[in-house]
Amino acid sequence: MNKRELIDAISDRLGDKKTATEAVNVILETIQQTVAKGDKVAITGFGVFEKSERAARTARNPATGAAIDVPASFVPKFRPGADFKALVNEGKK
């Protein structure tokens, strides 16, 4: 499911595509801005979005074998909640 399909699914429940588009955009922007500041976004039953630090490291260019220094960086991270994990694993039973 992509963003457009998500908006369509929400608009079916809300009845208005414009409202659904605005809701999805506001939710995504809020999560992105909060995580970028370094704060956690925890949605009970769904999961936690947070900022995670990657340490500097040395990598290898697969074509030449040359060493490449990769600087430290921050990346967004998502940890699914227990309810979400249970729903995903429901089909395995």
C-alpha positions in Angstrom: 0.0 0.0 0.0 1.4 3.4 -1.0 0.4 6.8 0.3 -2.3 7.3 -2.3 -3.9 3.9 -1.5 -3.8 4.8 2.2 -5.6 8.1 1.6 -8.2 6.3 -0.5 -8.8 3.7 2.3 -9.1 6.5 4.9 -11.4 8.6 2.7 -13.7 5.6 2.4 -14.2 5.7 6.1 -14.3 9.5 6.5 -16.2 10.2 3.3 -14.0 13.0 2.1 -10.8 12.6 0.2 -9.6 16.2 1.0 -9.9 15.5 4.8 -8.2 12.2 4.5 -5.3 13.7 2.5 -4.9 16.4 5.1 -5.0 13.9 8.0 -2.4 11.6 6.5 -0.1 14.5 5.7 -0.4 16.0 9.2 0.3 12.7 10.9 3.3 12.0 8.7 4.7 15.5 9.1 4.3 15.4 12.9 6.0 12.1 13.2 8.9 13.2 11.0 9.4 16.5 12.7 9.2 14.9 16.2 11.7 12.2 15.4 14.1 14.6 13.6 14.2 16.7 16.9 15.3 13.5 18.7 12.0 12.8 20.5 10.2 9.5 20.4 6.7 8.9 19.0 5.0 6.0 20.7 1.6 4.9 19.5 0.3 2.3 21.9 -0.4 -1.0 20.2 1.2 0.1 16.9 4.9 0.9 17.7 7.6 3.5 18.4 9.3 5.8 16.0 12.7 7.1 17.2 16.0 8.6 16.1 18.9 6.2 16.2 22.6 7.0 15.9 24.9 5.0 13.5 28.5 5.0 14.5 31.3 5.9 12.0 32.7 2.9 10.3 35.0 1.7 7.5 33.4 0.1 4.5 34.8 -1.5 1.4 34.0 -0.6 -2.2 33.0 -3.9 -3.7 34.3 -3.1 -7.1 37.8 -2.0 -6.1 38.2 -3.3 -2.5 39.3 0.2 -1.4 38.5 1.3 2.1 35.9 4.0 2.5 35.3 6.0 5.7 31.6 6.3 6.4 30.8 9.1 8.8 28.5 8.8 11.8 24.9 9.6 11.0 21.4 9.5 12.4 18.6 7.3 11.0 14.9 6.9 11.8 14.0 3.6 13.4 10.7 1.9 14.0 9.9 -0.8 16.6 6.6 -2.5 16.2 4.3 -2.9 19.2 3.1 -6.1 20.7 -0.4 -5.8 19.2 1.1 -5.1 15.7 3.4 -8.1 16.0 0.6 -10.3 17.1 -1.6 -9.2 14.1 1.2 -9.8 11.6 2.0 -13.3 13.1 -1.6 -14.3 13.2 -1.4 -16.0 9.8 1.4 -18.3 11.0 -0.8 -20.1 13.5 
